[in-house]
Amino acid sequence: MNQQSVIRKYGQGLASAVRTEEEFFLCLQQLQSFSDLLESDERIYYALTSPFVIKSRQLSILEEVLEELNFDPRVSKLLWLLSKNGRLAWLKTLLIELPEIWARAQGIETLEVSSAVELTEEEKKQVEETLKKVEKKPVRLTFSLKPEILGGLLIRKGSIYYDVSLKGSLLKLKEIISQR
């Protein structure tokens, strides 16, 4: 099993244990602060992730740190599992993936919408409503600027791209003309 799928399993475990969005964001915040602690203190990072430190000692150190921090028990359990399985160094990657994992567990589709210029709030709402209808479920959108698009939108859903841009249309037209 590759790192990405293992990280997804940990994330799904946390997502299934959390009931509300507020609880999820509290857990996410606590995981982020633990990640920040690891990043800021080389000694703690080494003690908790080095293969040269005995696993029982690592878990003991982790329990001491977690006792001080007084985290949500679900966060503590996740960190303990990551440490026990030698995957605490993957925490940063897990933090990147967690919002998407949570959204999927809640039945929300996350899409990235890129445009050449900043969209107005009204345009963003129109795009959101249209994509809700297309997906037939709630959507969460992230917006970004890509001047190379020229005009229109480029929409990404996972590894699938929907090109409704002027540049994409021109490339399709060029392909049609070159086939004749």
N, C-alpha and C positions, 0 to 999 in steps of 0.2 A: 504494500500500500504506500503510495507516495505522500509526501509531506502535506500537500494541499488537501487530500481527502482525509487525512488524519486530523488536520486542523478543523476541517468542516465537521467531523464527528464530535470533537470537543465543543465546538460552537453550538451544534445542534443539541447537545446535552444541556448546555446552559440555557439555551432558548426554550427548551421544553420544561425546564425547572422554574422559569420566571413567568409570572402571571400577567403583569401589566407593563405598559411602556415605561412608566415611572421606575418600576423595579429594574427593568432592563437597563435604563440609562444610569441608574445608581450603580449597578454591577459593572457596567462599562467604565464609568468614572473611576471606580475602585481599581479595576484592572489596569486602567491607564496610569493611575498614581503608583501602582506597584511596578509597572514597567518603567516609569520615570525614576523610581527609587533604584531599580537595577541598573539603569543607565547612568545614574549620577554617582553610584558607589561601586567602584571596581571590586572591592573586597567582597561585598555581598554577592555581586554577580558571579565572581569566581567561586565563592563558597557554595552557591546554589546550582551552578551549572557545570563545574569542572568534573571530568571523569576521574580526577585524582583525589577527589573528596569522597569518602565512603558515603554511600546512599543513606544509611541510617543517620549519619551526622548531618547531611544535607536536609533531611526531613525534620530533624530536631531544630536546626537553625531556622528553617522556614516556619515551623510552628511558633518559635519565639517571636519572629518578626510579625507574623500574622496576629499573634496575641496582642502585641503592641498596637497594631493598626486597627483592630476591632472591626474587621470587614464583615460583610454579609456572609453567612455560612456557606452559601452557594459559591461565592467568589473564593473563599478559603478552600473549599473542597476542590474546585477547578484548579487552583494553583497547586494544591497538594498533589493532585493527579498528574499534572504536567511535570512536576518535580520528580515524583515517584517513577515516572516513565521516561525520565531523561529528556523531557521536551520543553522545559521552562524557557529555553533560548528561543522557542518559537512563539513566545507570547506576543511580540510585536506584530508578527504576521497575523496571528489570531485576532488582534485588535482591529486590524484593517478589514478582516473578513466578517467580524461579528455583526455590524449593522445590516449587512446584506443577508446573513443567515437569519437574523431576527425578523427582518422584513418578510423573507420567504416563509418562515414558520407562521407568520401572521396572515399569509395569503396576499401579500403586497408585492407587486412586481416593480423592480427598480430599473429605470431606464435613464440613459445619459443622452441629453439633447444638446447638440452642438449647433451653433449658428455663427454667421459672419459678424453680426452685430448684436449688441445686448438687446434682449427681448424686453418689452414692457411687461408690467404685471398682468395686464389684460391678455396679451399674447401668450404669456406663460399659462394662464388659466385656460385659454382656448386649447392649447397644446395638451394640457393635462386632461381636459374633458374628452378630447378626441381620442387620446391614448387609453383612457378608461374604457371607452366604448369598444375600441379595437381589441383590447386585452380581455375585456369582460370581467375585470376585477380591479381593485384599488391599485393605483400606481404611485410610486415615489419617483420624482424626477430630480436629476441633478443637471444643471445648466452650465455650459462652458462656451468659450469663444474660440472659433477657429477661422481666422480671416481667409484662409485658402479655400473655404467653401464657396465664396463669392456671394451667394444668396441662397435662401431656403434653409433646410435643416438636414442634419445627419443624426439619426437616432440609433443608439446602440442598446441592445438587449442581450446581455451576456456576451457571447462571441458573434452574435448576429447583428449586422448593420443594415439599416434601412436608409437609403440615400434618396432624399427628396430635395436635393440641392440643385442649384443651377449648374454647378460644375458636373455633377452626376448626370444631369440631363444632356449636357453638351457632349460628355463622353459617350453616352448611349447613341446620340445622334451621329457622332463621328464613326462609331462602330457600324451603324446601319449603312451609312454612306460608303464606307470602305468595303462592305460586302457586295456592293452592286457593281 
